[in-house]
């Protein structure tokens, strides 16, 4: 075998070894985790240097903080290679731009202003060009500064391959000889570029993972500083990661492995299904979960939690995880309960005041049905005493007694509903029927004040509300309207009540009077507590009424009419049929 054949055989063997190495590296780098990248790059540098007889391989990364700066993050030199010299060795002063840093768990790295030391090389690398230097002595005159720096480093020959990702310039990968000049074939340079691409992909994933971790750390720090606990639920593993604050909220110890089912078990039994349905809906629709619920800690302590989460899908669009935050709102709930208790007391005071305003007309209102009952019963006794046993007549008399009894009972029950100090209980109520009941209650008051009342009530409008409180608002507005018209001529006292459904699906009640309207100076203060235009008024009626309507999710306002008087409006939400069917009565106990 002649020398040519032997050289060819050696070249083929070297190429085969290199191709095998490239295949192994490719397979290894595909599934690297972020914390494995540094070790894998250093191992690859070692294999390449040892396999190709190179003296040094260095990897420089562009600084995230300073685009003009480079960080030497990975450096390998085989045993026996000439040591790398830094500027400053052999009596040369060490430039102040060179800084040595160390990161925990990472190799030492040097920071430099790359353009200050290798301006000619940097210009080409930044353009995405590979720089091949068989011998630094042969560099062109415009690279004189680079040449001097290479000599100070002890570099005789080098290749610098740019690291790029999706068009972005990340840094450079160098392979150098410190003994003698050497040539680099185009095939070898292509392999260096391939290795650079492997490194670029791995480093890009590492940077993305680092950025994500830093983002999560910042989010966790900010959330916990605000009293929030952050959490992430991984669906594939069915594991819930939570910050220290979150674990404290649910009573889990640090390091405890937590599943979603274990979280659900910490939620109060009465709230579990509601939470599960909300989370499931967010997962299916890819939206947010927002809810408030109670948790029961292992020691039996209960606390209120407000939680918010957002679902995230995988590449196939399937739910993959949910992440969010939670905060303890126990004190807020306790304060709300105390506020509600005080509000109920105020509402009750106003209710007593309003019903007291119609007390004078109540004897007349009750006297009419009671007189009818007495007269009808006496007539029945006379008919039976005379021996007249006309069944049809007796039936008619009994029917009249029943009607008058129900009328009197309605007045009494209406007063009981208004005056009773009871729990707040919301339930579906017929709003038109509720309005008629209040009108019946003030029927004698309307007659006594000679007010012509008309009504236009849309049927089948059901709202979820505390009936007694809505009646209180209606009575308040009615009595205000009657008092506003008391100085008007008898024939000018008109009151109109309407009930309609708005375009947005709300129930709208309006009470229009023919009084003087609200004076301009009092329009802004009308709903303020303890402000009134009445000589003997307390000034809490309208403030309480607005509070009640807003408590029910509606609003209360007014407008002066174009001709005369004012119209007061209040709206209430009308639940959808599905909401009504699923409606569960909620009560906040406050005395009976």
Protein Blocks (a to p, Z undefined) as FASTA:
>chain_A
ZZklmmmmmmmmmmmmmmmmmmmmmmmmmmpcfklmmmmmmmmmmmmmmmnopabdcddd
ddfklmkbccdfbdcddehiacdddehiahiacdfkbccdddehiacdddddfklmmmml
mmmmmnopacddfblklpcfklmmmmmmmmmnopabdcdddddeehiafbdcddddfkbg
cdddfklmmmmmmmmmmmmmmmmmmmmmmmmmmmmmmmmmmmmmnopacddddfklopac
ddfklmmmnopaehiacdfklmmmmpcfklmmmmmmmmmmmmmnopacddddddddfkop
acdddddddddddfkopafbdcdddddfklmmmmmmmmmmmmmmmmmmmmmmmmmmmmmm
mmmmmmmmmmmmmmmmmmmmmmmmnopacfklmmmmmmmmmmmmmmmmmmmmmmmmmmpc
cddddddddfklmmmmmmmmmmmmmmmnopacdddddehiacdddfklmmmmmmmmmmmm
mmmmmmpcfklmccdddddddfkopacdddddfbebjafklmmmmmpghiafbfkbghlm
mmmmmmmmmmnopacdddddfkgocddddddddddfklmmmpccddddehZZ
